[in-house]
Amino acid sequence: MPVERLAAFYHKFYQPDNAVLVITGRLDESKTLQFVADTMGKLPKPTRQLEQTYTVEPPQDGERFVELRRVGQGQEVIVAYHGPAAGHPDSAALQVLAGVMNGSGGGGGRGGRGGRGGGGGGNEGRLYKALVETKKAESANMGMRALHDPGLITATASLNKDQSLEEVRKILEETLEDIVRNPPTKAEVDRVETGMLRNLENSLSDPQSIATGALNEAIAQGDWRLMFLQHDRLKDVAPADLVRVAKLYLKPSNRTVGYYIPDAAPDRTVVPATPDLGSLLSNYKSTVTISHGEAFDPTPSNIESRTIRTKLANGMKVVMLPKKTENDVVSAVIELRFGSESTLAGKNTAAQFAGSLMGSGTKTKTRQQLNEEMQRLNARIAVSGGGGGGGGGRGGGGGRGGAGGGGGGISSANASISAPAKNFEAALRLAVEMLKEPAYPQAEFDRVIAQRIKSLENVPTEPNQLATEMLQRHLSPFAKGDVRYSPTREEQIAELKKATLDEAKKFHDQFYGANYGVFAVVGPVDQAAVQKVAAELLGNWNTSMAYRPIVTSFKKPPAAINNKIETPDKANAQFEASLRFQMSEKDPDYPAMLLAGYMFGGPITSHISDRIRNREGLSYGANARIAVPSEGDSATLSGTVSLNPVNGPKVEFSFKDELVKTLKDGFTEKEVAESKKAYLDSRMVSRSQDAALLNLLASHEQLGRTMKWDEELEQKIQALTHGQISTAFRKHIDAAALSIVKAGDFKAAGVY
């Protein structure tokens, strides 16, 4: 893509008359509006005119079929139907229908080709039962993408190489058409509606979520009020509406899977026009109400003054921050720690399955019953453990044990909880039940094993996956047998084929316990009540496997590599670069390296992004980062660029050259001053968000820190000079140690 074309696109579309500014959170309205007027308001009004949409797609004249053949693994069937715009009443019914087909309790998120209403599906959905449960396909889902103009309704199934495309397509179509013959029950519809309504209502309690999620989407659909109108329409959807829209839209003449079939009397669907949103919403008043949180000061000193720390009888640490939140939502995390490098050796696979199967049900509740109970409580609970599978938990640049291990999570298990204050105790009890009493069903274990083996047997062809795997394995300092060792795909398959459910159960029984863990809570809670229930549920649950952090000590990495991976027939390419250096968070240069990493590769104005993306136009995304572990001293500098294969040599040269120039010239006084403010502001914003604040408190408690640590760190960053930062960067970073792996169809591009 020439820089001139990118610049022309930017000047045409990145203009005030083609943009909407959304501001949420704690703010002074008059000052904010004045600030916007003084900044964005001074941008000149463009003189050019944007072209208006000038065609409306006519009704489809018959069923269509298309076949795509290209390099890759796995198979897919996609069935698409023309559907209405987001503003049309049928949009709500179609999203509920997608939820019924997926069994996802609300139609899911944007996820994949399914679009909004798609997601990955659940184990109770009609498509799952028809295709996945019968082992005809690996996964299946339905989605309805709600847009400003009429769009598509899609149903998708993913297959392994041994499954039949034709058979799956037939079952997929029959299952969709069966909605008319066997209408959804009221219970099915209510379950989906409740989940979708709760998703919207919950997003309203999070300023960042509402600004970047539902509200932003509604604006793109034509009017911000559509977010609330959709909420009200969803409440009125009945089973009969699902049958009606299925009859109207899910019929062969409106379907595209590929075949052209002549039809003397085609049965056409006329998609309704986009409603006039001005008239539609002129007298509309939403029924959605929320309670607002307090004006919270996210400075370390204020957080510390309000934080309450205690311990349970067994030694489990409890940290609470009582505060008024949006919609009175309480957020909590239970973090279990167990085992050591020696006691966990050889148990990676058992640990992964012990953790990943915890959400499959408990000794008294099936997966569906757990989901229904969470929906009744309006609670979100995610459990995971063992470094594999499951949701929840916390990620990060290298984690506490360092940025080099493949098994850093083997010694932990987590439950994240979010629920209204009135339901928090019940949600906590449910989360603890999922952690303490998993059912470990054999059928689910067999399904996951088969799915993982099939996935590993499909040799990856995507450039980003191939480049990342090769670079990580090259820089990994661990030998086979170490719990942090990153096994090859062949080694993983061999381990999976030997794995048994009894090993996972035994691991849970031996290692899981709360006595080395942390329980953190943020929200409008009663301290005494929370302490009492925590003592009841977790105070006597102990592991005999003493916890010793699995840390990564710095080892001199192998000689730098510069490898190329050919990925034929791939339009995209990936550039990955990394080097290791010795540093812990206790190092005097740690504050300087934090800011150096931010300036070198963090924001869009950083050295790497500004050069490769902004000035040279070689990529839509380029970044670099420095990761220093909380425990251990094996730190990394890494870089990632997604690009067109033809730009591979230029990207590689620019990345290496910019690193050398930064080491030579250092950072300027002006950019250091600007970056200090931006970086420290970003930390402040992060602490203003309950989820990030919760994770910070839990992490600090595990490490034996208070918010004084953050206060002192930020004071050190504020006091840094550009000379000190440049000196630290030169001291710890050696450009000659940079390892590079790039993957793409370079042969076809005629480069390298």
C-alpha positions in Angstrom: 0.0 0.0 0.0 1.7 3.3 -1.1 2.0 6.0 1.5 0.2 8.4 -0.8 -2.9 6.2 -0.9 -2.9 5.9 2.9 -2.5 9.7 3.2 -5.4 10.3 0.8 -7.6 7.9 2.7 -6.7 9.6 6.0 -7.5 13.1 4.7 -10.8 12.1 3.1 -12.3 10.1 6.0 -10.5 11.3 9.2 -12.5 14.5 9.4 -14.8 16.1 12.0 -18.0 15.5 9.9 -17.3 11.8 9.8 -16.5 11.3 13.5 -18.3 11.0 16.8 -16.6 11.8 20.1 -17.8 9.8 23.1 -16.7 10.8 26.6 -17.7 8.8 29.7 -16.7 8.6 33.3 -16.3 11.1 36.2 -16.1 14.5 34.6 -17.3 18.1 34.8 -19.7 18.5 31.9 -19.3 22.2 31.3 -15.5 22.0 31.5 -15.4 18.9 29.3 -17.5 20.5 26.6 -15.4 23.6 26.7 -12.3 21.5 26.4 -13.7 19.7 23.4 -14.7 23.0 21.8 -11.2 24.4 22.5 -9.5 21.4 20.9 -11.6 19.3 18.5 -13.8 22.2 17.8 -11.0 24.2 16.3 -10.5 21.6 13.6 -11.5 23.2 10.3 -14.7 22.1 8.6 -13.8 20.0 5.5 -14.6 21.3 2.1 -14.9 17.9 0.4 -18.2 16.0 0.2 -18.5 12.3 1.2 -20.3 10.1 -1.4 -23.7 8.7 -0.3 -24.7 5.1 -0.7 -26.3 4.9 -4.1 -27.4 1.3 -4.5 -29.8 -1.0 -2.7 -29.2 -4.7 -3.2 -32.1 -6.4 -4.9 -33.8 -9.6 -3.6 -31.7 -12.7 -4.3 -32.8 -14.7 -7.3 -31.9 -18.1 -5.9 -29.6 -20.2 -3.8 -25.9 -19.6 -4.4 -22.7 -21.6 -3.8 -19.0 -20.7 -3.7 -16.0 -22.8 -3.0 -12.7 -21.4 -1.8 -9.5 -23.5 -2.0 -6.3 -22.2 -0.3 -3.5 -23.4 1.9 -4.6 -24.1 5.5 -6.0 -26.6 7.9 -9.5 -27.5 9.0 -12.7 -27.1 7.0 -15.6 -24.7 7.4 -19.2 -24.4 6.1 -20.8 -21.0 6.1 -24.4 -20.4 5.3 -25.5 -16.8 4.8 -28.9 -15.1 4.5 -29.7 -11.5 3.7 -31.0 -9.8 6.8 -32.4 -6.4 8.0 -30.7 -3.3 9.3 -30.1 -2.8 13.1 -33.0 -0.3 13.3 -35.6 -2.8 11.9 -37.7 -4.6 14.6 -36.8 -8.0 13.1 -33.1 -7.4 14.1 -34.0 -8.2 17.8 -35.8 -11.4 17.0 -33.0 -12.6 14.8 -30.4 -12.0 17.6 -32.5 -14.0 20.0 -32.9 -16.7 17.4 -29.0 -16.8 17.1 -28.8 -17.2 20.9 -31.3 -20.1 20.9 -29.3 -21.8 18.1 -26.0 -21.2 20.0 -27.2 -21.9 23.5 -24.9 -19.1 24.6 -27.3 -17.4 26.9 -27.6 -14.3 24.9 -26.2 -14.6 21.4 -22.5 -14.0 22.3 -20.4 -11.2 21.1 -18.9 -10.2 17.8 -16.8 -13.4 17.7 -15.5 -14.5 14.4 -17.6 -14.7 11.3 -20.8 -15.1 13.3 -20.8 -11.4 14.1 -23.0 -10.0 16.8 -25.2 -12.8 18.0 -22.6 -15.4 17.1 -19.8 -16.2 19.5 -18.6 -19.7 20.1 -21.9 -21.2 21.1 -22.7 -23.3 24.1 -23.3 -26.9 24.9 -27.1 -26.5 25.1 -27.6 -24.9 21.7 -29.5 -26.6 18.8 -26.5 -26.4 16.5 -24.1 -27.8 19.1 -26.4 -30.8 19.7 -27.0 -31.4 16.0 -23.3 -31.1 14.9 -20.8 -31.1 17.7 -22.4 -33.5 20.1 -22.8 -36.0 17.2 -19.1 -35.4 16.3 -20.1 -34.3 12.8 -18.3 -31.0 13.4 -15.8 -29.4 15.8 -17.9 -26.3 16.5 -21.0 -24.5 15.1 -22.6 -21.1 15.7 -25.1 -18.6 14.3 -24.8 -14.9 14.2 -26.7 -11.8 13.1 -24.5 -8.7 12.5 -26.6 -5.6 13.2 -25.5 -2.8 11.0 -26.7 0.6 9.7 -27.8 -1.0 6.4 -29.2 -4.5 5.7 -26.5 -7.1 6.2 -26.1 -10.9 6.7 -27.3 -13.6 9.0 -24.7 -16.4 9.1 -24.5 -19.9 10.4 -21.0 -21.4 10.5 -19.5 -24.9 11.3 -15.8 -25.8 11.7 -14.7 -29.3 10.7 -11.6 -31.4 11.0 -10.2 -33.0 7.9 -12.0 -36.3 8.5 -15.5 -34.8 8.7 -17.9 -34.3 5.7 -18.6 -30.8 4.4 -21.7 -32.0 2.5 -23.2 -33.8 5.5 -22.6 -30.9 7.8 -24.1 -28.4 5.4 -27.2 -30.6 5.1 -27.5 -30.8 8.9 -26.9 -27.1 9.3 -29.6 -26.2 6.9 -32.1 -28.7 8.3 -31.4 -27.5 11.9 -32.1 -23.9 10.9 -35.3 -24.8 9.0 -36.4 -27.0 11.9 -37.2 -23.8 13.9 -40.4 -23.5 11.9 -41.4 -27.2 12.5 -40.3 -27.2 16.2 -40.6 -23.7 17.5 -38.4 -22.6 20.5 -39.9 -22.9 23.9 -40.6 -19.9 26.1 -37.8 -21.2 28.4 -35.3 -21.2 25.6 -36.3 -17.6 24.5 -36.3 -16.3 28.1 -32.9 -17.7 28.8 -31.4 -15.9 25.8 -33.3 -12.7 26.3 -32.2 -12.5 30.0 -28.5 -12.9 29.0 -28.7 -10.3 26.3 -30.5 -7.8 28.5 -28.1 -8.4 31.3 -25.1 -7.8 29.0 -26.4 -4.4 28.0 -27.4 -3.4 31.5 -24.1 -4.5 32.9 -22.2 -2.6 30.3 -23.9 0.6 31.4 -22.1 0.3 34.8 -18.7 0.5 33.1 -17.8 3.8 31.5 -15.1 2.3 29.3 -17.3 -0.6 28.3 -20.3 1.6 27.3 -18.1 4.0 25.4 -16.2 1.4 23.3 -19.0 -1.3 23.2 -22.8 -1.0 22.9 -22.9 2.8 22.6 -20.2 3.0 20.0 -21.9 0.2 18.0 -25.2 2.0 18.1 -23.6 5.2 16.9 -22.2 3.3 13.9 -25.7 1.9 13.3 -27.0 5.4 12.9 -28.2 6.7 16.3 -26.9 6.2 19.9 -30.5 5.7 21.1 -30.7 2.4 19.2 -28.8 0.9 22.1 -31.8 1.5 24.4 -34.4 0.8 21.7 -32.8 -2.6 21.1 -33.0 -3.3 24.9 -36.8 -2.6 24.9 -37.4 -4.6 21.7 -35.6 -7.6 23.1 -37.9 -7.7 26.1 -40.9 -8.1 23.8 -39.6 -10.9 21.6 -41.7 -14.1 21.8 -41.2 -17.6 20.4 -43.7 -16.8 17.6 -41.4 -13.9 16.5 -38.6 -16.4 16.0 -40.7 -18.6 13.9 -41.9 -15.6 11.8 -38.4 -14.3 11.1 -37.1 -17.9 10.4 -39.9 -18.2 7.7 -39.1 -14.9 6.2 -35.3 -15.0 6.1 -34.0 -18.6 6.5 -35.2 -20.0 3.2 -33.3 -21.4 0.2 -33.9 -18.5 -2.2 -32.3 -16.1 0.4 -29.4 -18.4 1.2 -25.8 -18.4 -0.1 -23.7 -21.5 0.2 -22.8 -21.7 -3.4 -25.0 -23.7 -5.9 -26.8 -21.8 -8.5 -30.2 -23.6 -9.0 -32.5 -22.3 -11.8 -36.0 -21.6 -10.5 -38.9 -20.7 -12.7 -40.7 -19.1 -9.8 -38.1 -17.8 -7.3 -39.3 -17.2 -3.8 -37.7 -13.8 -3.1 -37.2 -11.9 0.1 -37.5 -8.2 0.1 -35.3 -6.9 3.0 -37.0 -4.0 4.8 -35.4 -0.6 4.2 -33.5 1.0 7.1 -36.1 2.9 9.2 -36.0 6.7 9.5 -34.3 6.9 12.9 -35.3 10.5 13.5 -39.0 9.7 13.3 -38.5 6.3 15.0 -36.8 7.9 18.0 -38.3 11.3 18.2 -40.6 10.6 21.2 -38.7 7.5 22.5 -37.9 7.2 26.2 -35.7 4.4 27.5 -36.8 2.2 30.4 -33.2 1.4 31.4 -32.0 2.8 34.7 -28.7 2.5 36.5 -27.2 3.6 39.8 -24.0 5.6 39.6 -20.7 4.9 41.4 -18.8 7.4 43.6 -16.3 10.0 42.3 -13.3 7.8 43.2 -9.8 9.2 43.5 -7.5 6.5 42.0 -4.2 7.8 43.6 -2.1 5.2 45.4 -2.4 7.0 48.7 -6.2 7.2 48.6 -6.5 3.6 47.5 -4.2 2.5 50.3 -6.1 4.6 52.9 -9.3 2.7 52.1 -7.9 -0.8 51.6 -8.6 -3.4 54.3 -6.3 -6.4 54.8 -6.9 -9.4 56.9 -6.1 -13.1 57.0 -8.2 -16.3 57.4 -7.4 -18.9 60.0 -5.5 -21.0 57.4 -3.3 -18.0 56.3 -5.2 -17.0 53.2 -4.8 -13.3 52.6 -8.0 -11.2 52.2 -7.9 -7.7 50.8 -11.0 -5.5 50.4 -11.6 -2.0 49.0 -15.2 -1.0 49.9 -16.4 1.6 47.4 -19.6 2.6 45.6 -19.7 1.3 42.1 -21.9 1.6 39.0 -25.0 -0.5 39.5 -23.7 -1.6 42.9 -21.6 -4.3 41.2 -19.0 -6.2 43.4 -15.9 -7.6 41.7 -13.8 -10.3 43.3 -11.1 -12.7 42.6 -10.0 -15.9 44.4 -6.4 -16.8 43.6 -5.1 -20.2 44.7 -1.4 -20.9 44.9 0.1 -24.4 45.4 3.2 -26.5 44.7 6.7 -25.8 43.7 9.1 -26.5 40.8 9.9 -29.9 42.2 6.5 -31.1 43.3 4.8 -30.0 40.0 7.4 -31.5 37.7 5.8 -33.8 35.1 2.3 -32.7 36.0 1.6 -30.0 33.4 -1.0 -31.9 31.5 -2.8 -33.1 34.6 -2.8 -29.5 35.9 -4.2 -28.1 32.7 -7.1 -30.5 32.6 -7.8 -30.1 36.4 -8.2 -26.3 35.7 -9.8 -26.3 32.3 -12.6 -28.7 33.2 -13.8 -26.9 36.3 -16.5 -25.0 34.4 -18.0 -28.3 33.1 -20.2 -28.8 36.3 -19.9 -29.6 40.0 -20.9 -32.6 42.0 -24.4 -31.2 42.4 -24.9 -29.0 39.3 -24.5 -29.5 35.6 -22.9 -26.9 33.3 -26.4 -25.7 32.3 -27.5 -25.4 35.9 -24.4 -23.4 36.7 -25.1 -21.1 33.8 -28.8 -20.7 34.8 -27.8 -19.9 38.4 -25.3 -17.3 37.3 -28.0 -15.8 35.1 -30.5 -15.8 37.9 -27.9 -14.0 40.1 -26.8 -11.7 37.3 -23.3 -12.9 38.1 -20.3 -13.5 35.9 -18.0 -16.3 37.2 -15.0 -17.7 35.4 -12.8 -20.4 36.8 -9.4 -21.6 35.4 -6.2 -23.2 36.5 -3.1 -25.1 35.6 -1.9 -22.7 32.8 -4.4 -24.2 30.3 -8.0 -23.7 29.2 -10.8 -22.0 30.9 -11.5 -18.3 31.3 -10.8 -15.8 34.0 -7.5 -15.2 35.7 -5.0 -12.5 34.8 -2.5 -12.2 32.0 0.5 -9.9 31.6 3.8 -9.3 30.2 5.7 -12.2 31.5 3.7 -12.7 34.7 5.2 -13.1 38.2 7.6 -15.8 37.3 9.1 -14.2 34.3 8.5 -13.9 30.6 10.1 -17.2 29.6 8.1 -20.1 30.9 5.6 -22.2 29.2 4.2 -23.4 32.6 4.1 -20.3 34.7 0.5 -20.8 35.5 0.8 -24.5 36.6 0.9 -23.5 40.2 -2.3 -21.4 40.3 -6.0 -21.5 39.9 -8.4 -18.6 39.8 -12.1 -17.7 40.1 -13.2 -14.2 39.0 -16.6 -13.0 40.2 -18.8 -10.1 39.3 -22.3 -9.7 40.8 -24.7 -7.1 42.3 -24.0 -6.5 46.0 -27.3 -8.2 47.0 -26.3 -11.4 45.2 -22.5 -11.3 45.9 -22.5 -13.9 48.7 -24.5 -16.4 46.6 -22.2 -15.8 43.6 -19.2 -16.3 45.9 -20.6 -19.6 47.2 -21.2 -20.8 43.6 -17.6 -19.8 42.6 -16.1 -21.7 45.5 -18.2 -24.7 44.7 -16.8 -24.7 41.2 -13.3 -24.5 42.5 -13.7 -27.1 45.3 -16.1 -29.6 43.9 -15.7 -30.0 40.1 -17.6 -32.9 38.6 -15.0 -33.7 36.0 -17.3 -35.5 33.6 -15.6 -38.2 31.5 -17.5 -37.2 28.3 -16.2 -33.7 28.5 -12.7 -34.8 29.2 -12.8 -37.1 26.1 -14.3 -34.3 24.0 -11.6 -31.8 25.0 -8.8 -34.4 24.5 -10.0 -35.2 21.0 -10.4 -31.6 20.1 -6.9 -30.6 21.3 -5.2 -33.5 19.5 -7.0 -32.7 16.3 -6.0 -29.0 16.7 -2.4 -30.0 17.2 -2.3 -32.4 14.3 -3.4 -29.6 12.0 0.0 -28.1 11.2 -0.4 -24.3 11.6 -0.1 -22.2 8.5 -0.8 -18.7 9.9 2.3 -16.5 9.8 1.7 -14.9 13.3 1.4 -18.3 15.0 4.4 -19.8 13.3 6.7 -16.8 13.9 5.6 -16.5 17.6 6.1 -20.2 18.3 9.5 -20.4 16.7 10.8 -17.3 18.5 9.5 -18.3 21.9 11.0 -21.8 21.7 14.4 -20.3 20.6 14.5 -18.0 23.6 13.2 -20.4 26.1 16.0 -21.3 28.6 14.3 -24.5 29.9 15.1 -28.1 29.3 12.6 -30.8 28.7 11.2 -31.9 32.1 11.2 -28.4 33.6 7.7 -27.3 34.4 8.3 -24.1 32.3 9.5 -26.0 29.3 7.6 -25.2 26.1 6.9 -28.6 24.4 6.7 -29.1 20.7 3.4 -30.0 19.0 4.5 -33.6 18.7 5.4 -33.7 22.4 2.1 -32.2 23.4 0.2 -34.8 21.3 2.1 -37.6 23.0 1.3 -36.2 26.4 -2.4 -35.8 25.6 -2.7 -39.4 24.3 -1.3 -40.6 27.7 -3.5 -38.3 29.8 -6.3 -39.7 32.0 -9.2 -38.1 33.8 -8.0 -39.8 37.0 -4.7 -37.9 36.9 -6.6 -34.6 36.6 -8.8 -35.5 39.6 -5.8 -36.6 41.6 -4.0 -33.3 40.8 -7.0 -31.3 42.1 -7.3 -33.4 45.3 -3.6 -33.1 46.0 -2.8 -29.5 45.1 -5.9 -27.3 45.3 -6.4 -25.4 48.6 -6.7 -21.8 49.8 -4.0 -21.5 52.5 -1.4 -19.9 50.2 -4.0 -17.9 48.2 -5.5 -14.4 48.0 -9.1 -13.3 48.1 -9.6 -9.8 46.8 -12.9 -7.8 46.7 -13.7 -4.3 45.3 -17.2 -2.8 45.6 -20.0 -1.9 48.0 -19.5 -4.7 50.6 -19.9 -5.2 54.3 -16.4 -6.0 55.6 -17.6 -8.2 58.5 -20.1 -10.1 56.3 -17.5 -10.8 53.6 -14.9 -11.9 56.2 -17.4 -14.3 57.7 -18.4 -16.0 54.5 -14.8 -16.2 53.3 -13.8 -17.9 56.6 -16.7 -20.4 56.2 -15.9 -21.2 52.5 -12.1 -20.9 52.3 -10.7 -20.7 55.8 -10.4 -24.5 56.3 -9.6 -25.5 52.7 -5.9 -26.3 52.7 -3.3 -27.8 50.4 -0.4 -29.8 51.8 1.7 -29.0 48.7 3.6 -25.9 49.9 3.7 -23.1 47.5 7.0 -21.9 46.2 6.9 -19.4 43.3 8.2 -20.8 40.1 10.5 -17.9 39.0 12.7 -17.5 35.9 16.3 -16.6 36.7 18.2 -15.0 33.9 20.3 -17.3 31.8 22.4 -16.2 28.9 20.2 -16.8 25.8 21.4 -18.7 22.8 23.0 -16.9 19.9 20.6 -14.6 18.1 18.8 -16.0 15.1 17.2 -14.4 12.0 14.9 -17.0 10.5 12.4 -16.9 7.7 9.3 -19.1 7.4 7.5 -19.4 4.1 3.7 -19.5 4.3 2.4 -19.9 0.8 -0.8 -18.3 -0.3 -1.0 -16.0 2.8 -1.7 -12.4 2.1 -0.4 -11.2 5.5 3.0 -11.6 7.0 4.3 -11.3 10.6 7.6 -9.9 12.0 8.6 -10.9 15.5 11.7 -9.8 17.3 12.9 -10.3 20.9 15.9 -10.3 23.2 16.5 -11.2 26.8 18.3 -9.1 29.4 18.8 -9.4 33.2 16.5 -7.2 35.3 14.0 -7.5 38.2 11.6 -5.0 39.5 14.1 -4.4 42.4 16.7 -3.1 39.9 17.4 0.6 40.3 17.0 1.0 36.5 13.5 -0.6 36.5 11.6 2.8 36.5 13.8 4.1 33.7 13.3 0.9 31.6 9.5 1.1 32.1 9.4 4.5 30.5 12.0 3.6 27.9 9.9 0.7 26.8 6.9 3.0 26.6 8.7 5.5 24.5 10.3 3.0 22.2 7.3 0.9 21.3 4.1 1.7 23.3 1.8 4.4 22.0 1.2 5.3 18.3 3.8 8.1 18.8 6.5 5.8 20.0 9.7 5.3 18.0 8.7 2.0 16.4 5.1 2.8 15.7 5.8 6.4 14.5 8.5 5.2 12.1 7.1 2.0 10.6 3.4 2.9 10.7 3.1 6.6 10.6 6.0 7.9 8.6 6.9 5.0 6.4 3.4 3.5 6.0 4.7 -0.1 6.0 2.2 -1.5 8.4 -1.2 -0.8 10.1 0.2 -1.9 13.4 3.8 -1.9 14.9 4.8 -2.0 18.5 7.5 -3.0 21.0 7.4 -3.6 24.7 9.7 -4.3 27.7 8.5 -6.9 30.2 10.1 -7.2 33.6 8.9 -10.0 35.9 7.6 -9.3 39.4 9.5 -12.4 40.6 12.7 -13.5 38.8 15.0 -11.4 36.7 14.6 -12.6 33.1 13.3 -9.6 31.3 12.6 -9.1 27.6 12.4 -6.5 24.9 10.0 -7.6 22.1 8.6 -6.2 18.9 5.6 -7.2 16.7 4.7 -5.9 13.2 1.9 -7.2 11.0 2.6 -6.4 7.3 2.3 -7.1 3.6 4.9 -9.7 2.7 6.4 -7.3 0.1 7.3 -4.9 2.9 9.2 -7.5 4.9 12.8 -6.4 4.2 11.9 -2.7 4.8 10.1 -3.5 8.1 13.1 -5.6 9.3 15.6 -2.8 8.4 13.5 -0.1 10.0 13.0 -2.0 13.2 16.7 -2.8 13.6 17.8 0.6 12.5 15.4 2.4 14.9 16.7 0.3 17.8 20.3 1.2 16.9 19.4 4.9 16.5 17.6 5.0 19.9 20.6 3.4 21.6 22.9 5.9 19.9 20.8 9.1 20.2 18.8 8.3 23.3 15.5 10.0 24.2 14.9 13.7 24.1 14.0 16.0 27.0 10.7 16.9 25.3 9.6 13.4 24.6 10.5 12.3 28.1 8.4 15.1 29.6 5.4 14.3 27.3 5.7 10.5 27.9 5.9 10.8 31.7 2.6 12.5 31.7 0.9 10.1 29.3 2.3 7.0 31.0 1.5 8.1 34.5 -2.0 9.2 33.4 -2.5 5.7 31.9 -1.7 4.1 35.2 -4.1 6.5 36.9 -6.9 5.6 34.4 -6.2 1.9 34.9 -6.7 2.2 38.7 -10.0 4.0 38.1 -11.4 0.8 36.5 -12.6 -1.7 39.1 -11.4 -4.8 37.2 -7.8 -3.5 36.9 -7.8 -2.2 40.4 -9.0 -5.6 41.7 -6.2 -7.4 39.9 -3.6 -4.9 41.1 -4.7 -5.4 44.7 -4.6 -9.2 44.4 -1.2 -9.1 42.8 0.2 -6.8 45.4 -1.2 -9.0 48.2 0.4 -12.1 46.8 3.7 -10.2 46.5 3.5 -8.6 49.9 3.2 -5.1 48.6 1.0 -2.1 49.4 0.0 0.8 47.2 3.0 2.6 48.7 5.0 0.6 46.1 3.1 2.2 43.2 3.4 5.7 44.8 7.2 5.4 45.2 7.6 3.9 41.7 5.7 6.8 40.1 7.7 9.3 42.1 10.9 7.7 40.7 9.5 7.9 37.2 8.5 11.5 37.6 12.1 12.3 38.8 13.9 10.7 35.9 15.8 12.7 33.4 16.2 12.0 29.7 19.9 11.3 30.3 19.2 8.7 33.0 16.6 6.9 30.8 18.9 6.8 27.8 21.8 5.5 29.9 19.7 2.7 31.3 18.4 1.7 27.9 22.0 1.5 26.5 23.2 -0.4 29.6 20.6 -3.2 29.3 19.8 -3.5 25.6 22.2 -5.0 23.1 20.9 -4.7 19.5 23.2 -7.5 18.5 21.3 -9.9 20.7 18.0 -9.3 18.9 16.5 -12.5 17.5 14.1 -12.2 14.6 11.6 -14.5 13.0 9.5 -13.4 10.1 6.8 -15.5 8.4 4.9 -14.9 5.1 4.5 -15.6 1.5 7.8 -13.9 0.7 8.5 -16.1 -2.4 5.4 -14.9 -4.2 6.2 -11.3 -3.2 9.7 -11.6 -4.7 11.5 -10.6 -1.5 14.2 -12.1 0.7 
